Amino acid sequence: MTNRIRMLATAAAAVAILATALPGQAADKHPAARTMITVHVNGHLGSGLAREVNELHAKMEAEGWRFAGLVPHTENGDTEGLWVTYVRD
C-alpha cells in the first residue's frame, strides 16, 4: 500500500470516527466500521476500468472487506481512475 493510500485511509477512518462521536446524531442503520481503506484504480492501465474494479472487489471481499463507495477521479474532464472505499468491522 502506498503512502498516499495509507494517508487517505487514515484520514477517512478519522472522519468516520469523528462523525460517529458527534452528539445528537440520529442512530444509523449500519454501525460505524472500525477499519476503512480507500484504493485508487488507475484509469490509464490500457485495460477496462470496469474489469479492474471487479477484480478489486473480488480480492477485497475475499479478504473480508465490504464495499462502501466509489468516486471517479477526473482531471480536466478526463477520467484518471476511481477511488474505491471499503470497510471492515
Rosetta blueprint (number, residue, H / E / L):
1 M L
2 T L
3 N H
4 R H
5 I H
6 R H
7 M H
8 L H
9 A H
10 T H
11 A H
12 A H
13 A H
14 A H
15 V H
16 A H
17 I H
18 L H
19 A H
20 T H
21 A H
22 L L
23 P L
24 G L
25 Q L
26 A L
27 A L
28 D L
29 K L
30 H L
31 P L
32 A L
33 A L
34 R L
35 T E
36 M E
37 I E
38 T E
39 V E
40 H E
41 V E
42 N E
43 G L
44 H L
45 L L
46 G L
47 S L
48 G L
49 L H
50 A H
51 R H
52 E H
53 V H
54 N H
55 E H
56 L H
57 H H
58 A H
59 K H
60 M H
61 E H
62 A H
63 E L
64 G L
65 W L
66 R E
67 F E
68 A E
69 G E
70 L E
71 V E
72 P E
73 H E
74 T E
75 E E
76 N L
77 G L
78 D E
79 T E
80 E E
81 G E
82 L E
83 W E
84 V E
85 T E
86 Y E
87 V E
88 R E
89 D L
